[in-house]
Amino acid sequence: MNSIHIQIVTPERTLLDTEVDSITCTTTLGQVTILPGHVQLVSTLIPGELVVRMSKETKTLHVGGGMLKVSANSEVVILADAAEHIGEIDEQRAAEALARAEERLASEQLGDREYAATTALLERNLARLRIVRKHAHRRKASISGEGVLEE
Amino acid sequence: MPGTQELTRRIKSVKSTRKVTRAMQMVSASKMRKSQSQALASRSYAELASGLIASLKSPQELDIPLLKQFPDAQKIGVVVISTNKGLVGSFNVNLLLQLKDLESQWLSSKNGRSVDVIVVGKKVSEAATRMRKQVIADFPKSDGGEQVTGVYAIAAQIVHMYESGEYANIYIVYNHFVSTLTQKAVVKQLLPFSEGTGYRVQGTEVQLASATKRAMDSGLTPKPYTLNPVEYTFEPSPELVINHLVPRILESQLYQALLESDASEHSSRMIMMKNATDSAGDLIADLTLTFNQMRQNKITTELSEITAGKIALEGQ
């Protein structure tokens, strides 16, 4: 039992269904890292970063809230409201969406449901931007690497 | 016997009808592909979500309205998901048959007094009014692809109904997508959560409907989940987590039903239009044959008349 089987699903698609070494994600109570043999746990996720580590590579994803379930035999299920791989995040679009959400919250009279939806949108896009900016230097490095090869 | 002119006119009209049905077939085919892949992609979410509630610890210990049961209630609620447009064969008729079945079963049981219907989509809304059902809510169905947000209002209505304690069960009736050629109208129990609620992969939905039926026959109290003895740790607290989870599961069930219904609708319409196009082709071939025979007859008659005339002239 040296690895964890993880499934990350959203209503639209399945993002990941594979064996990994560890998972780090953000729950309502803060960041948790799940290693093989973790106690059985059910928790709620807030918008934020999710990192899965495999023997050779590390994958970073954005999860926009949802549920986390760790069951026996180190099987992890993440039911995300929305999720994407880091490469799929469009920084400019996230920034625009964030600005729109901020504007709506500041100016308009919103009903309870709309307010909640807009706040959720705000948090999701904030998380997206945070993740993209945090990993920005890695992307640049890979681009310069391509340049070296060309020479 | 119609004349040749009449026949050419009919052939022309059938040809233009075929053009229309073929165009509709193409449109439905492209919509079908999209909605099918969407329905299949979200199946794993719906499945895992209902699996999650199954594995939780005894919900009776917690004060959560949606996990309570009301065996003495006299009403049931039924959500029926139909289409906005026709030309889908027996799609909507099957739904109404299932609804009728469910209704007669409930009304003949000991507590059964009345059945409240929630309709989604124009077709069933019209039919329900015609059949004088008690329609308590009528939700529009979007034609351009389903969004998760579309089910929030329906879910809120169901939660509100169930929490009032007047309803013993809430069911959903929709067309389950099995394959492009087969769609099956199914009845599924939404609330209270029971084994019948659990989402099953394709092929077993017949069983699923009959499981619900069997449960209904035996006094209308479906067996609650046999609870997993293994305890889960809840963070931050069981109440918070389950309160967050239960509406999600309801929403995902509804969303999945909408997607399945969408996929079934487009598949069924595609097949209907394909049949129409094919039979238009048959009809055209048939009419053309008659037309040619008639024309040939006319030519033969004319020729023999000319020859007869010629022979008569030569004889003089």
Interface residues (C-beta under 8 A of the other chain):
Chain A: Q7 V9 T10 P11 E12 R13 T14 T27 T28 L29 V39 Q40 L41 V42 S43 T44 M67 K69 S71 A72 V77 L79 R113
Chain B: Q38 A41 S42 S44 Y45 L48 A49 G51 L52 S55 L56 V148 Y152 V230 E231 Y232 T233 F234 E235 P236 L240 V241 H244 L245 R248 S252 Y255
